[in-house]
Amino acid sequence: MKPPFIVDDSGDLSIFESVEEAERYLEPNDVEPGKCLAYDSEGRCLEGFDESKWFRHRVRLGPREGQPTHAPELLRGRLLYVLEGLETKETHEQLASLPLNELVAVAVEHLLSRDH
């Protein structure tokens, strides 16, 4: 899994520099079997595991797939959708033409400071 990590919370994207930060953000009720909760920077789909014990709540993230398959296209679409709603120096056409790693970098620039 390669940082940063993008959590898709019902359409609201949050970006975290480490998987541990993303795990602290997520709650056990966010975890559904087979649901893609987050992505790494390569578009690898990550799923959550509820490791809560007693009153100690904990979510762990792990890869749902070894190599990114269809998730990069899903991540690209989510990032483009969110970035269109923000003021960026790039036009939609410029953003749409960026490779995924550069699109993630633009999202980090605009979303990481917003989250923390």
N, C-alpha and C positions, 0 to 999 in steps of 0.2 A: 504494500500500500504506500502510495507516494503523496506527501502533503503538497498543497493544503487540502483540507477536507471540506466538502460542500454538503451541508445538511439541507434537505428539502422538507420543510415543515409545512405541508399542505400548500405549496406554492410560494412560501416565504423562504428565501434562501439565506443561509448564514454560512460564513466561512470561518474555519478554524485552522490554526497553524499546526496543531497536533491532534492525533486521534484521541488523546486523553481529554483535551478540551471539548471535543465534539461529544465524547461519552458523558462528560459532566453536564452538558447542555440537555442531552436527551433524557427522557423519563421512561420508566418501565411501561407505561401505557402507550408509548409511541411504538413499541415493538409488536409487530405482527409477523407471523411466520411467512417467509418468502417475500416480504415487502422490502423494496429498496429504500432505505432510510437516508443514505448518504452516498457520495461518490468521492473517490480520490481524484487527484488532479489529472489522471490519465483517463478518467471516465469509468473506472472500475466500480461496479455496483457493490455497495456495502450493506450488509444486513445487521440488525441488532439482535442481541441476546440478553434477555432479562436475567441478571445474576443477583437479584435482590435476595437478601436473607433477613428474616425478621423485620426490623424497622430500618434496615440499612438498604437504601435503594441504589442499584447500580445497573447500568447498561454497558455492555461491551459491543464494539463494532468489529466485524470481520468480513473478509471478502466473500461475496456470493459467487464470484467467478474468479478463476485463476488469471485469465487474460481478459481485458476489456472486450466485450462483444458488441451488443447493440447499445449499451449504456452511453458511450461517448456521444451518440446522436441525441439521446434523451437529455444528457447534461448540456450539450450545445444549445438545444432548443430552450431549456429552462434558463440558461444564462442569457441568451439573446432576449428572451421575454422580459426578464427582470431588468437588464441593462437599458432596454428601450424606455422604461419608465423613469430612468435617472438621467440627469444631465451629464453627458460624457462629451469629450471633444471629438469622438469618432461618430460618424454617421452609421445608420443601420447597415448600409451596404458595406462599409468598412469593417464593422464588427462581424458581419456574416462571412466575410472573406478570410478572416483570421483563422489560423490553425488553432486547435483546441488549447494547446499550452499557452498561446498568446491571449486567447479569449479568457482563460482562467486568470491570467495576470491582470487583465483589465478589471475583471470582477473583484479580484483581491484588492486592487487599488480603490475601488468604489464601495465595496461591501465590508471589507475587514474593519475599516475604521468606524463604520456605522454600527457594527455589532459590539464593539468593545469600548 
